[in-house]
Amino acid sequence: DAPGFLLPPDLNLEGMTAGELQTLCRKRQLRGWSRLRRDDLLAFVKRELGPELKAMQILQDMQKSGFPVNR
């Protein structure tokens, strides 16, 4: 996948394993995560992908309220 791939709408970072979080970091070509343990890795991903995660949440909320959202 290219670094600009869209995050899945049902992404649950809290439920991801360390390996899954590492794969996400690799796909997004993030730097500085390789020596982090799971909890620190989770915080790192949330910090690095924060704006994208926030936008994804806004879209989900809009869809739930019945607003048509094209993806």
CHARMM internal coordinates of N, CA and C (Angstrom, degrees):
IC EDIT
DIST 1 N 1 CA 1.4584
DIST 1 CA 1 C 1.5235
ANGL 1 N 1 CA 1 C 110.52
DIST 1 C 2 N 1.2943
ANGL 1 CA 1 C 2 N 115.16
DIHE 1 N 1 CA 1 C 2 N 146.14
DIST 2 N 2 CA 1.4583
ANGL 1 C 2 N 2 CA 120.65
DIHE 1 CA 1 C 2 N 2 CA 176.66
DIST 2 CA 2 C 1.5218
ANGL 2 N 2 CA 2 C 109.68
DIHE 1 C 2 N 2 CA 2 C -74.74
DIST 2 C 3 N 1.3307
ANGL 2 CA 2 C 3 N 118.35
DIHE 2 N 2 CA 2 C 3 N 156.80
DIST 3 N 3 CA 1.4531
ANGL 2 C 3 N 3 CA 120.25
DIHE 2 CA 2 C 3 N 3 CA -179.46
DIST 3 CA 3 C 1.5127
ANGL 3 N 3 CA 3 C 113.88
DIHE 2 C 3 N 3 CA 3 C -60.22
DIST 3 C 4 N 1.3243
ANGL 3 CA 3 C 4 N 118.50
DIHE 3 N 3 CA 3 C 4 N -19.93
DIST 4 N 4 CA 1.4469
ANGL 3 C 4 N 4 CA 120.80
DIHE 3 CA 3 C 4 N 4 CA -178.83
DIST 4 CA 4 C 1.5123
ANGL 4 N 4 CA 4 C 114.59
DIHE 3 C 4 N 4 CA 4 C -93.19
DIST 4 C 5 N 1.3460
ANGL 4 CA 4 C 5 N 117.56
DIHE 4 N 4 CA 4 C 5 N 15.50
DIST 5 N 5 CA 1.4602
ANGL 4 C 5 N 5 CA 118.41
DIHE 4 CA 4 C 5 N 5 CA -178.28
DIST 5 CA 5 C 1.5200
ANGL 5 N 5 CA 5 C 110.53
DIHE 4 C 5 N 5 CA 5 C -63.16
DIST 5 C 6 N 1.3122
ANGL 5 CA 5 C 6 N 115.09
DIHE 5 N 5 CA 5 C 6 N 149.80
DIST 6 N 6 CA 1.4609
ANGL 5 C 6 N 6 CA 119.54
DIHE 5 CA 5 C 6 N 6 CA -179.88
DIST 6 CA 6 C 1.5134
ANGL 6 N 6 CA 6 C 110.62
DIHE 5 C 6 N 6 CA 6 C -78.38
DIST 6 C 7 N 1.3101
ANGL 6 CA 6 C 7 N 115.33
DIHE 6 N 6 CA 6 C 7 N 142.08
DIST 7 N 7 CA 1.4523
ANGL 6 C 7 N 7 CA 119.78
DIHE 6 CA 6 C 7 N 7 CA 174.90
DIST 7 CA 7 C 1.5151
ANGL 7 N 7 CA 7 C 108.32
DIHE 6 C 7 N 7 CA 7 C -73.14
DIST 7 C 8 N 1.3250
ANGL 7 CA 7 C 8 N 117.37
DIHE 7 N 7 CA 7 C 8 N 142.66
DIST 8 N 8 CA 1.4659
ANGL 7 C 8 N 8 CA 119.10
DIHE 7 CA 7 C 8 N 8 CA 178.74
DIST 8 CA 8 C 1.5212
ANGL 8 N 8 CA 8 C 110.38
DIHE 7 C 8 N 8 CA 8 C -65.32
DIST 8 C 9 N 1.3240
ANGL 8 CA 8 C 9 N 117.39
DIHE 8 N 8 CA 8 C 9 N 144.72
DIST 9 N 9 CA 1.4651
ANGL 8 C 9 N 9 CA 120.21
DIHE 8 CA 8 C 9 N 9 CA -176.48
DIST 9 CA 9 C 1.5200
ANGL 9 N 9 CA 9 C 113.28
DIHE 8 C 9 N 9 CA 9 C -65.01
DIST 9 C 10 N 1.3235
ANGL 9 CA 9 C 10 N 117.60
DIHE 9 N 9 CA 9 C 10 N -22.53
DIST 10 N 10 CA 1.4625
ANGL 9 C 10 N 10 CA 120.57
DIHE 9 CA 9 C 10 N 10 CA -178.89
DIST 10 CA 10 C 1.5271
ANGL 10 N 10 CA 10 C 111.99
DIHE 9 C 10 N 10 CA 10 C -100.20
DIST 10 C 11 N 1.3229
ANGL 10 CA 10 C 11 N 117.28
DIHE 10 N 10 CA 10 C 11 N 22.53
DIST 11 N 11 CA 1.4578
ANGL 10 C 11 N 11 CA 122.11
DIHE 10 CA 10 C 11 N 11 CA -178.07
DIST 11 CA 11 C 1.5224
ANGL 11 N 11 CA 11 C 110.43
DIHE 10 C 11 N 11 CA 11 C -61.23
DIST 11 C 12 N 1.3300
ANGL 11 CA 11 C 12 N 116.31
DIHE 11 N 11 CA 11 C 12 N 126.72
DIST 12 N 12 CA 1.4587
ANGL 11 C 12 N 12 CA 122.06
DIHE 11 CA 11 C 12 N 12 CA 177.96
DIST 12 CA 12 C 1.5197
ANGL 12 N 12 CA 12 C 107.73
DIHE 11 C 12 N 12 CA 12 C -122.43
DIST 12 C 13 N 1.3196
ANGL 12 CA 12 C 13 N 116.63
DIHE 12 N 12 CA 12 C 13 N 90.89
DIST 13 N 13 CA 1.4578
ANGL 12 C 13 N 13 CA 120.60
DIHE 12 CA 12 C 13 N 13 CA -178.21
DIST 13 CA 13 C 1.5237
ANGL 13 N 13 CA 13 C 111.77
DIHE 12 C 13 N 13 CA 13 C -59.51
DIST 13 C 14 N 1.3107
ANGL 13 CA 13 C 14 N 116.65
DIHE 13 N 13 CA 13 C 14 N -38.86
DIST 14 N 14 CA 1.4673
ANGL 13 C 14 N 14 CA 120.94
DIHE 13 CA 13 C 14 N 14 CA -177.70
DIST 14 CA 14 C 1.5267
ANGL 14 N 14 CA 14 C 111.94
DIHE 13 C 14 N 14 CA 14 C -60.92
DIST 14 C 15 N 1.3290
ANGL 14 CA 14 C 15 N 116.80
DIHE 14 N 14 CA 14 C 15 N -30.37
DIST 15 N 15 CA 1.4525
ANGL 14 C 15 N 15 CA 120.63
DIHE 14 CA 14 C 15 N 15 CA -177.44
DIST 15 CA 15 C 1.5213
ANGL 15 N 15 CA 15 C 113.84
DIHE 14 C 15 N 15 CA 15 C -92.02
DIST 15 C 16 N 1.3259
ANGL 15 CA 15 C 16 N 117.15
DIHE 15 N 15 CA 15 C 16 N 0.86
DIST 16 N 16 CA 1.4645
ANGL 15 C 16 N 16 CA 120.42
DIHE 15 CA 15 C 16 N 16 CA -177.46
DIST 16 CA 16 C 1.5293
ANGL 16 N 16 CA 16 C 110.83
DIHE 15 C 16 N 16 CA 16 C -83.56
DIST 16 C 17 N 1.3124
ANGL 16 CA 16 C 17 N 115.34
DIHE 16 N 16 CA 16 C 17 N 146.37
DIST 17 N 17 CA 1.4617
ANGL 16 C 17 N 17 CA 121.11
DIHE 16 CA 16 C 17 N 17 CA 175.03
DIST 17 CA 17 C 1.5263
ANGL 17 N 17 CA 17 C 108.67
DIHE 16 C 17 N 17 CA 17 C -78.26
DIST 17 C 18 N 1.3294
ANGL 17 CA 17 C 18 N 115.82
DIHE 17 N 17 CA 17 C 18 N 169.02
DIST 18 N 18 CA 1.4578
ANGL 17 C 18 N 18 CA 120.10
DIHE 17 CA 17 C 18 N 18 CA 177.01
DIST 18 CA 18 C 1.5197
ANGL 18 N 18 CA 18 C 110.27
DIHE 17 C 18 N 18 CA 18 C -59.96
DIST 18 C 19 N 1.3207
ANGL 18 CA 18 C 19 N 117.31
DIHE 18 N 18 CA 18 C 19 N -40.57
DIST 19 N 19 CA 1.4601
ANGL 18 C 19 N 19 CA 121.21
DIHE 18 CA 18 C 19 N 19 CA 179.44
DIST 19 CA 19 C 1.5194
ANGL 19 N 19 CA 19 C 112.29
DIHE 18 C 19 N 19 CA 19 C -62.87
DIST 19 C 20 N 1.3175
ANGL 19 CA 19 C 20 N 116.54
DIHE 19 N 19 CA 19 C 20 N -40.22
DIST 20 N 20 CA 1.4684
ANGL 19 C 20 N 20 CA 120.38
DIHE 19 CA 19 C 20 N 20 CA 178.44
DIST 20 CA 20 C 1.5273
ANGL 20 N 20 CA 20 C 110.97
DIHE 19 C 20 N 20 CA 20 C -66.89
DIST 20 C 21 N 1.3348
ANGL 20 CA 20 C 21 N 116.40
DIHE 20 N 20 CA 20 C 21 N -39.62
DIST 21 N 21 CA 1.4636
ANGL 20 C 21 N 21 CA 120.43
DIHE 20 CA 20 C 21 N 21 CA 177.40
DIST 21 CA 21 C 1.5313
ANGL 21 N 21 CA 21 C 110.36
DIHE 20 C 21 N 21 CA 21 C -65.38
DIST 21 C 22 N 1.3273
ANGL 21 CA 21 C 22 N 116.62
DIHE 21 N 21 CA 21 C 22 N -38.96
DIST 22 N 22 CA 1.4591
ANGL 21 C 22 N 22 CA 120.50
DIHE 21 CA 21 C 22 N 22 CA 177.64
DIST 22 CA 22 C 1.5259
ANGL 22 N 22 CA 22 C 110.69
DIHE 21 C 22 N 22 CA 22 C -63.84
DIST 22 C 23 N 1.3219
ANGL 22 CA 22 C 23 N 116.67
DIHE 22 N 22 CA 22 C 23 N -41.81
DIST 23 N 23 CA 1.4646
ANGL 22 C 23 N 23 CA 120.55
DIHE 22 CA 22 C 23 N 23 CA 177.86
DIST 23 CA 23 C 1.5245
ANGL 23 N 23 CA 23 C 110.39
DIHE 22 C 23 N 23 CA 23 C -61.71
DIST 23 C 24 N 1.3180
ANGL 23 CA 23 C 24 N 116.83
DIHE 23 N 23 CA 23 C 24 N -42.15
DIST 24 N 24 CA 1.4594
ANGL 23 C 24 N 24 CA 121.02
DIHE 23 CA 23 C 24 N 24 CA 177.36
DIST 24 CA 24 C 1.5307
ANGL 24 N 24 CA 24 C 110.15
DIHE 23 C 24 N 24 CA 24 C -60.17
DIST 24 C 25 N 1.3220
ANGL 24 CA 24 C 25 N 116.91
DIHE 24 N 24 CA 24 C 25 N -43.09
DIST 25 N 25 CA 1.4701
ANGL 24 C 25 N 25 CA 120.67
DIHE 24 CA 24 C 25 N 25 CA 178.58
DIST 25 CA 25 C 1.5262
ANGL 25 N 25 CA 25 C 110.82
DIHE 24 C 25 N 25 CA 25 C -62.43
DIST 25 C 26 N 1.3298
ANGL 25 CA 25 C 26 N 116.16
DIHE 25 N 25 CA 25 C 26 N -41.88
DIST 26 N 26 CA 1.4695
ANGL 25 C 26 N 26 CA 119.52
DIHE 25 CA 25 C 26 N 26 CA 178.63
DIST 26 CA 26 C 1.5310
ANGL 26 N 26 CA 26 C 110.91
DIHE 25 C 26 N 26 CA 26 C -62.79
DIST 26 C 27 N 1.3212
ANGL 26 CA 26 C 27 N 116.39
DIHE 26 N 26 CA 26 C 27 N -46.54
DIST 27 N 27 CA 1.4691
ANGL 26 C 27 N 27 CA 120.52
DIHE 26 CA 26 C 27 N 27 CA -178.51
DIST 27 CA 27 C 1.5187
ANGL 27 N 27 CA 27 C 111.42
DIHE 26 C 27 N 27 CA 27 C -63.07
DIST 27 C 28 N 1.3122
ANGL 27 CA 27 C 28 N 116.57
DIHE 27 N 27 CA 27 C 28 N -35.13
DIST 28 N 28 CA 1.4654
ANGL 27 C 28 N 28 CA 120.78
DIHE 27 CA 27 C 28 N 28 CA -179.82
DIST 28 CA 28 C 1.5182
ANGL 28 N 28 CA 28 C 111.81
DIHE 27 C 28 N 28 CA 28 C -86.47
DIST 28 C 29 N 1.3230
ANGL 28 CA 28 C 29 N 117.20
DIHE 28 N 28 CA 28 C 29 N -2.06
DIST 29 N 29 CA 1.4630
ANGL 28 C 29 N 29 CA 124.31
DIHE 28 CA 28 C 29 N 29 CA -179.27
DIST 29 CA 29 C 1.5282
ANGL 29 N 29 CA 29 C 111.89
DIHE 28 C 29 N 29 CA 29 C 54.44
DIST 29 C 30 N 1.3379
ANGL 29 CA 29 C 30 N 114.81
DIHE 29 N 29 CA 29 C 30 N 43.36
DIST 30 N 30 CA 1.4579
ANGL 29 C 30 N 30 CA 120.74
DIHE 29 CA 29 C 30 N 30 CA 176.23
DIST 30 CA 30 C 1.5214
ANGL 30 N 30 CA 30 C 108.68
DIHE 29 C 30 N 30 CA 30 C -79.64
DIST 30 C 31 N 1.3099
ANGL 30 CA 30 C 31 N 116.41
DIHE 30 N 30 CA 30 C 31 N 154.65
DIST 31 N 31 CA 1.4581
ANGL 30 C 31 N 31 CA 121.29
DIHE 30 CA 30 C 31 N 31 CA 179.86
DIST 31 CA 31 C 1.5233
ANGL 31 N 31 CA 31 C 110.04
DIHE 30 C 31 N 31 CA 31 C -121.01
DIST 31 C 32 N 1.3380
ANGL 31 CA 31 C 32 N 115.46
DIHE 31 N 31 CA 31 C 32 N 146.42
DIST 32 N 32 CA 1.4511
ANGL 31 C 32 N 32 CA 120.74
DIHE 31 CA 31 C 32 N 32 CA 174.08
DIST 32 CA 32 C 1.5129
ANGL 32 N 32 CA 32 C 115.37
DIHE 31 C 32 N 32 CA 32 C 97.10
DIST 32 C 33 N 1.3079
ANGL 32 CA 32 C 33 N 118.44
DIHE 32 N 32 CA 32 C 33 N 14.27
DIST 33 N 33 CA 1.4633
ANGL 32 C 33 N 33 CA 121.31
DIHE 32 CA 32 C 33 N 33 CA -175.31
DIST 33 CA 33 C 1.5214
ANGL 33 N 33 CA 33 C 113.60
DIHE 32 C 33 N 33 CA 33 C -106.90
DIST 33 C 34 N 1.3063
ANGL 33 CA 33 C 34 N 119.22
DIHE 33 N 33 CA 33 C 34 N -13.54
DIST 34 N 34 CA 1.4706
ANGL 33 C 34 N 34 CA 121.95
DIHE 33 CA 33 C 34 N 34 CA -165.08
DIST 34 CA 34 C 1.5265
ANGL 34 N 34 CA 34 C 114.55
DIHE 33 C 34 N 34 CA 34 C -63.41
DIST 34 C 35 N 1.3020
ANGL 34 CA 34 C 35 N 119.20
DIHE 34 N 34 CA 34 C 35 N -25.06
DIST 35 N 35 CA 1.4719
ANGL 34 C 35 N 35 CA 119.92
DIHE 34 CA 34 C 35 N 35 CA -178.37
DIST 35 CA 35 C 1.5251
ANGL 35 N 35 CA 35 C 112.95
DIHE 34 C 35 N 35 CA 35 C -102.96
DIST 35 C 36 N 1.3163
ANGL 35 CA 35 C 36 N 116.78
DIHE 35 N 35 CA 35 C 36 N 8.44
DIST 36 N 36 CA 1.4608
ANGL 35 C 36 N 36 CA 120.22
DIHE 35 CA 35 C 36 N 36 CA -176.60
DIST 36 CA 36 C 1.5247
ANGL 36 N 36 CA 36 C 111.24
DIHE 35 C 36 N 36 CA 36 C -85.82
DIST 36 C 37 N 1.3107
ANGL 36 CA 36 C 37 N 115.58
DIHE 36 N 36 CA 36 C 37 N 143.43
DIST 37 N 37 CA 1.4665
ANGL 36 C 37 N 37 CA 121.43
DIHE 36 CA 36 C 37 N 37 CA 172.16
DIST 37 CA 37 C 1.5208
ANGL 37 N 37 CA 37 C 108.00
DIHE 36 C 37 N 37 CA 37 C -81.26
DIST 37 C 38 N 1.3248
ANGL 37 CA 37 C 38 N 116.86
DIHE 37 N 37 CA 37 C 38 N 171.10
DIST 38 N 38 CA 1.4611
ANGL 37 C 38 N 38 CA 121.53
DIHE 37 CA 37 C 38 N 38 CA -170.32
DIST 38 CA 38 C 1.5320
ANGL 38 N 38 CA 38 C 113.70
DIHE 37 C 38 N 38 CA 38 C -53.67
DIST 38 C 39 N 1.3267
ANGL 38 CA 38 C 39 N 118.05
DIHE 38 N 38 CA 38 C 39 N -50.78
DIST 39 N 39 CA 1.4642
ANGL 38 C 39 N 39 CA 119.73
DIHE 38 CA 38 C 39 N 39 CA -176.54
DIST 39 CA 39 C 1.5318
ANGL 39 N 39 CA 39 C 111.84
DIHE 38 C 39 N 39 CA 39 C -63.33
DIST 39 C 40 N 1.3307
ANGL 39 CA 39 C 40 N 115.97
DIHE 39 N 39 CA 39 C 40 N -41.62
DIST 40 N 40 CA 1.4609
ANGL 39 C 40 N 40 CA 119.34
DIHE 39 CA 39 C 40 N 40 CA 177.64
DIST 40 CA 40 C 1.5297
ANGL 40 N 40 CA 40 C 110.66
DIHE 39 C 40 N 40 CA 40 C -69.96
DIST 40 C 41 N 1.3173
ANGL 40 CA 40 C 41 N 116.35
DIHE 40 N 40 CA 40 C 41 N -34.87
DIST 41 N 41 CA 1.4651
ANGL 40 C 41 N 41 CA 121.49
DIHE 40 CA 40 C 41 N 41 CA 177.19
DIST 41 CA 41 C 1.5265
ANGL 41 N 41 CA 41 C 110.54
DIHE 40 C 41 N 41 CA 41 C -64.38
DIST 41 C 42 N 1.3192
ANGL 41 CA 41 C 42 N 116.56
DIHE 41 N 41 CA 41 C 42 N -41.52
DIST 42 N 42 CA 1.4667
ANGL 41 C 42 N 42 CA 121.24
DIHE 41 CA 41 C 42 N 42 CA 177.64
DIST 42 CA 42 C 1.5280
ANGL 42 N 42 CA 42 C 110.42
DIHE 41 C 42 N 42 CA 42 C -61.04
DIST 42 C 43 N 1.3265
ANGL 42 CA 42 C 43 N 117.07
DIHE 42 N 42 CA 42 C 43 N -45.96
DIST 43 N 43 CA 1.4670
ANGL 42 C 43 N 43 CA 121.11
DIHE 42 CA 42 C 43 N 43 CA 178.46
DIST 43 CA 43 C 1.5284
ANGL 43 N 43 CA 43 C 110.80
DIHE 42 C 43 N 43 CA 43 C -62.92
DIST 43 C 44 N 1.3315
ANGL 43 CA 43 C 44 N 116.44
DIHE 43 N 43 CA 43 C 44 N -39.36
DIST 44 N 44 CA 1.4640
ANGL 43 C 44 N 44 CA 121.70
DIHE 43 CA 43 C 44 N 44 CA 178.62
DIST 44 CA 44 C 1.5254
ANGL 44 N 44 CA 44 C 110.96
DIHE 43 C 44 N 44 CA 44 C -61.61
DIST 44 C 45 N 1.3316
ANGL 44 CA 44 C 45 N 116.63
DIHE 44 N 44 CA 44 C 45 N -47.45
DIST 45 N 45 CA 1.4682
ANGL 44 C 45 N 45 CA 121.02
DIHE 44 CA 44 C 45 N 45 CA -179.01
DIST 45 CA 45 C 1.5283
ANGL 45 N 45 CA 45 C 109.82
DIHE 44 C 45 N 45 CA 45 C -63.14
DIST 45 C 46 N 1.3211
ANGL 45 CA 45 C 46 N 117.06
DIHE 45 N 45 CA 45 C 46 N -43.08
DIST 46 N 46 CA 1.4641
ANGL 45 C 46 N 46 CA 119.95
DIHE 45 CA 45 C 46 N 46 CA 179.37
DIST 46 CA 46 C 1.5241
ANGL 46 N 46 CA 46 C 111.08
DIHE 45 C 46 N 46 CA 46 C -61.83
DIST 46 C 47 N 1.3189
ANGL 46 CA 46 C 47 N 116.10
DIHE 46 N 46 CA 46 C 47 N -39.53
DIST 47 N 47 CA 1.4647
ANGL 46 C 47 N 47 CA 120.42
DIHE 46 CA 46 C 47 N 47 CA 179.72
DIST 47 CA 47 C 1.5365
ANGL 47 N 47 CA 47 C 110.80
DIHE 46 C 47 N 47 CA 47 C -68.79
DIST 47 C 48 N 1.3258
ANGL 47 CA 47 C 48 N 116.99
DIHE 47 N 47 CA 47 C 48 N -45.60
DIST 48 N 48 CA 1.4567
ANGL 47 C 48 N 48 CA 121.04
DIHE 47 CA 47 C 48 N 48 CA -176.63
DIST 48 CA 48 C 1.5316
ANGL 48 N 48 CA 48 C 112.97
DIHE 47 C 48 N 48 CA 48 C -70.69
DIST 48 C 49 N 1.3161
ANGL 48 CA 48 C 49 N 116.83
DIHE 48 N 48 CA 48 C 49 N -35.96
DIST 49 N 49 CA 1.4616
ANGL 48 C 49 N 49 CA 121.20
DIHE 48 CA 48 C 49 N 49 CA -177.09
DIST 49 CA 49 C 1.5216
ANGL 49 N 49 CA 49 C 112.42
DIHE 48 C 49 N 49 CA 49 C -103.70
DIST 49 C 50 N 1.3193
ANGL 49 CA 49 C 50 N 117.45
DIHE 49 N 49 CA 49 C 50 N 12.51
DIST 50 N 50 CA 1.4552
ANGL 49 C 50 N 50 CA 122.60
DIHE 49 CA 49 C 50 N 50 CA -176.06
DIST 50 CA 50 C 1.5205
ANGL 50 N 50 CA 50 C 115.35
DIHE 49 C 50 N 50 CA 50 C -48.17
DIST 50 C 51 N 1.3366
ANGL 50 CA 50 C 51 N 118.98
DIHE 50 N 50 CA 50 C 51 N -55.21
DIST 51 N 51 CA 1.4689
ANGL 50 C 51 N 51 CA 119.23
DIHE 50 CA 50 C 51 N 51 CA -178.97
DIST 51 CA 51 C 1.5322
ANGL 51 N 51 CA 51 C 112.56
DIHE 50 C 51 N 51 CA 51 C -61.07
DIST 51 C 52 N 1.3209
ANGL 51 CA 51 C 52 N 116.83
DIHE 51 N 51 CA 51 C 52 N -38.28
DIST 52 N 52 CA 1.4582
ANGL 51 C 52 N 52 CA 120.18
DIHE 51 CA 51 C 52 N 52 CA -179.99
DIST 52 CA 52 C 1.5344
ANGL 52 N 52 CA 52 C 110.61
DIHE 51 C 52 N 52 CA 52 C -68.81
DIST 52 C 53 N 1.3313
ANGL 52 CA 52 C 53 N 116.02
DIHE 52 N 52 CA 52 C 53 N -39.89
DIST 53 N 53 CA 1.4653
ANGL 52 C 53 N 53 CA 120.12
DIHE 52 CA 52 C 53 N 53 CA 178.45
DIST 53 CA 53 C 1.5272
ANGL 53 N 53 CA 53 C 110.39
DIHE 52 C 53 N 53 CA 53 C -65.27
DIST 53 C 54 N 1.3270
ANGL 53 CA 53 C 54 N 116.91
DIHE 53 N 53 CA 53 C 54 N -38.51
DIST 54 N 54 CA 1.4579
ANGL 53 C 54 N 54 CA 121.75
DIHE 53 CA 53 C 54 N 54 CA 179.05
DIST 54 CA 54 C 1.5336
ANGL 54 N 54 CA 54 C 110.06
DIHE 53 C 54 N 54 CA 54 C -64.75
DIST 54 C 55 N 1.3235
ANGL 54 CA 54 C 55 N 116.97
DIHE 54 N 54 CA 54 C 55 N -44.00
DIST 55 N 55 CA 1.4623
ANGL 54 C 55 N 55 CA 121.03
DIHE 54 CA 54 C 55 N 55 CA 178.97
DIST 55 CA 55 C 1.5216
ANGL 55 N 55 CA 55 C 110.64
DIHE 54 C 55 N 55 CA 55 C -63.05
DIST 55 C 56 N 1.3290
ANGL 55 CA 55 C 56 N 116.29
DIHE 55 N 55 CA 55 C 56 N -39.84
DIST 56 N 56 CA 1.4545
ANGL 55 C 56 N 56 CA 120.87
DIHE 55 CA 55 C 56 N 56 CA 178.69
DIST 56 CA 56 C 1.5385
ANGL 56 N 56 CA 56 C 110.41
DIHE 55 C 56 N 56 CA 56 C -62.75
DIST 56 C 57 N 1.3329
ANGL 56 CA 56 C 57 N 117.07
DIHE 56 N 56 CA 56 C 57 N -39.98
DIST 57 N 57 CA 1.4620
ANGL 56 C 57 N 57 CA 121.29
DIHE 56 CA 56 C 57 N 57 CA 179.17
DIST 57 CA 57 C 1.5244
ANGL 57 N 57 CA 57 C 110.93
DIHE 56 C 57 N 57 CA 57 C -66.33
DIST 57 C 58 N 1.3008
ANGL 57 CA 57 C 58 N 117.03
DIHE 57 N 57 CA 57 C 58 N -39.69
DIST 58 N 58 CA 1.4717
ANGL 57 C 58 N 58 CA 121.11
DIHE 57 CA 57 C 58 N 58 CA 178.40
DIST 58 CA 58 C 1.5249
ANGL 58 N 58 CA 58 C 110.20
DIHE 57 C 58 N 58 CA 58 C -62.18
DIST 58 C 59 N 1.3358
ANGL 58 CA 58 C 59 N 117.00
DIHE 58 N 58 CA 58 C 59 N -44.88
DIST 59 N 59 CA 1.4654
ANGL 58 C 59 N 59 CA 120.35
DIHE 58 CA 58 C 59 N 59 CA 177.97
DIST 59 CA 59 C 1.5217
ANGL 59 N 59 CA 59 C 111.59
DIHE 58 C 59 N 59 CA 59 C -61.06
DIST 59 C 60 N 1.3296
ANGL 59 CA 59 C 60 N 116.77
DIHE 59 N 59 CA 59 C 60 N -42.71
DIST 60 N 60 CA 1.4671
ANGL 59 C 60 N 60 CA 120.30
DIHE 59 CA 59 C 60 N 60 CA 178.69
DIST 60 CA 60 C 1.5228
ANGL 60 N 60 CA 60 C 110.86
DIHE 59 C 60 N 60 CA 60 C -62.33
DIST 60 C 61 N 1.3240
ANGL 60 CA 60 C 61 N 116.80
DIHE 60 N 60 CA 60 C 61 N -42.45
DIST 61 N 61 CA 1.4644
ANGL 60 C 61 N 61 CA 120.41
DIHE 60 CA 60 C 61 N 61 CA 179.27
DIST 61 CA 61 C 1.5252
ANGL 61 N 61 CA 61 C 111.13
DIHE 60 C 61 N 61 CA 61 C -64.14
DIST 61 C 62 N 1.3251
ANGL 61 CA 61 C 62 N 116.27
DIHE 61 N 61 CA 61 C 62 N -39.09
DIST 62 N 62 CA 1.4606
ANGL 61 C 62 N 62 CA 120.20
DIHE 61 CA 61 C 62 N 62 CA 178.47
DIST 62 CA 62 C 1.5259
ANGL 62 N 62 CA 62 C 110.79
DIHE 61 C 62 N 62 CA 62 C -64.41
DIST 62 C 63 N 1.3255
ANGL 62 CA 62 C 63 N 116.53
DIHE 62 N 62 CA 62 C 63 N -41.85
DIST 63 N 63 CA 1.4598
ANGL 62 C 63 N 63 CA 120.46
DIHE 62 CA 62 C 63 N 63 CA 179.19
DIST 63 CA 63 C 1.5299
ANGL 63 N 63 CA 63 C 110.92
DIHE 62 C 63 N 63 CA 63 C -64.18
DIST 63 C 64 N 1.3130
ANGL 63 CA 63 C 64 N 117.02
DIHE 63 N 63 CA 63 C 64 N -40.54
DIST 64 N 64 CA 1.4619
ANGL 63 C 64 N 64 CA 121.11
DIHE 63 CA 63 C 64 N 64 CA -179.91
DIST 64 CA 64 C 1.5193
ANGL 64 N 64 CA 64 C 111.52
DIHE 63 C 64 N 64 CA 64 C -64.53
DIST 64 C 65 N 1.3420
ANGL 64 CA 64 C 65 N 116.07
DIHE 64 N 64 CA 64 C 65 N -31.18
DIST 65 N 65 CA 1.4492
ANGL 64 C 65 N 65 CA 119.21
DIHE 64 CA 64 C 65 N 65 CA -179.36
DIST 65 CA 65 C 1.5239
ANGL 65 N 65 CA 65 C 112.77
DIHE 64 C 65 N 65 CA 65 C -84.10
DIST 65 C 66 N 1.3472
ANGL 65 CA 65 C 66 N 116.84
DIHE 65 N 65 CA 65 C 66 N 1.57
DIST 66 N 66 CA 1.4524
ANGL 65 C 66 N 66 CA 120.73
DIHE 65 CA 65 C 66 N 66 CA 177.33
DIST 66 CA 66 C 1.4973
ANGL 66 N 66 CA 66 C 115.34
DIHE 65 C 66 N 66 CA 66 C 93.42
DIST 66 C 67 N 1.3185
ANGL 66 CA 66 C 67 N 117.86
DIHE 66 N 66 CA 66 C 67 N 2.47
DIST 67 N 67 CA 1.4476
ANGL 66 C 67 N 67 CA 121.47
DIHE 66 CA 66 C 67 N 67 CA 178.37
DIST 67 CA 67 C 1.5240
ANGL 67 N 67 CA 67 C 108.94
DIHE 66 C 67 N 67 CA 67 C -75.96
DIST 67 C 68 N 1.3327
ANGL 67 CA 67 C 68 N 118.42
DIHE 67 N 67 CA 67 C 68 N 125.67
DIST 68 N 68 CA 1.4772
ANGL 67 C 68 N 68 CA 119.86
DIHE 67 CA 67 C 68 N 68 CA -179.58
DIST 68 CA 68 C 1.5246
ANGL 68 N 68 CA 68 C 110.74
DIHE 67 C 68 N 68 CA 68 C -69.29
DIST 68 C 69 N 1.3210
ANGL 68 CA 68 C 69 N 115.22
DIHE 68 N 68 CA 68 C 69 N 126.26
DIST 69 N 69 CA 1.4541
ANGL 68 C 69 N 69 CA 120.91
DIHE 68 CA 68 C 69 N 69 CA -179.32
DIST 69 CA 69 C 1.5041
ANGL 69 N 69 CA 69 C 108.53
DIHE 68 C 69 N 69 CA 69 C -124.31
DIST 69 C 70 N 1.3253
ANGL 69 CA 69 C 70 N 116.85
DIHE 69 N 69 CA 69 C 70 N 120.98
DIST 70 N 70 CA 1.4717
ANGL 69 C 70 N 70 CA 121.36
DIHE 69 CA 69 C 70 N 70 CA 176.82
DIST 70 CA 70 C 1.5054
ANGL 70 N 70 CA 70 C 108.70
DIHE 69 C 70 N 70 CA 70 C -86.48
DIST 70 C 71 N 1.3318
ANGL 70 CA 70 C 71 N 116.23
DIHE 70 N 70 CA 70 C 71 N 135.34
DIST 71 N 71 CA 1.4671
ANGL 70 C 71 N 71 CA 120.95
DIHE 70 CA 70 C 71 N 71 CA 179.17
DIST 71 CA 71 C 1.4843
ANGL 71 N 71 CA 71 C 108.86
DIHE 70 C 71 N 71 CA 71 C -116.42
END
COOR INIT
IC SEED 1 N 1 CA 1 C
IC BUILD
